[in-house]
Amino acid sequence: MTNPEIRTANVTIPNKDLQIAAYLAQPATAGEFPAVIVIQEIFGVNSHIREVTDRIAKEGYVAIAPAIYQRQAPNFETGYAPEDIEIGREYKEQTTASELLSDIQATIDYLKTLPFVKPQGFGCIGFCFGGHVAYLAATLPEIKATASFYGAGIATNTPGGDTRTIARTADIQGTLYAFFGTQDPSIPKEQVDQIAAELEKHRIPHQIFQYNADHGFFCDHRGSFDATAAAESWVQVKQLFHHELQLA
């Protein structure tokens, strides 16, 4: 049941000598709740990502958005102008898969210390670059449900330039839903087909959703926002998390 009452806070996640800033939202009612990690676009933990985090909390989850650019640019958040895209991409190029996975695991470990979080199995959702990082995060043993939105480069590269992220598909631990726009020039159809084929090959529980929309269709702060695709994909996200986290 949707609960419109939530509490929010800015928190810090320890990861060895790194302190990761994060935005936390949780239901205001007492109890234990499943937790979902929200992974930012290249634009930081900005107002859109905070709104998504709140929205997930209102569905009955503890939701947390860690700053995955903590190493490169603490407190970074920006808008969607061309110059914002340029700086966001610059920071993205400085990330590595191993550090990103370390930060997501640290986020899981932090969530397990919170008394209002159910410790068995976590969800993950990411957008844009965060959609790529979410695919990586799906390989962590405690991630049971992943929603990856228009993650460019999954089939062709990985942060830091190591083995392509798609090569890690066999390590995915739970169920993965991937969302793409057929008008997205950054993710050609052949790459979506490659991702689908790898998920099938390794028998990963998954669904691929494609909409007649551009990159960034879920974000109502962007010119590429598509209300129909956003609404339809949100229904699928809620179903994924309910089935894999609420009913688990």
Beta strands, then each sheet from edge to edge (+ up, - down):
strand 1: 6-15
strand 2: 18-27
strand 3: 33-39
strand 4: 62-66
strand 5: 117-127
strand 6: 143-149
strand 7: 175-181
strand 8: 206-211
sheet 1: 1+ 2- 4+ 3+ 5+ 6+ 7+ 8+
end
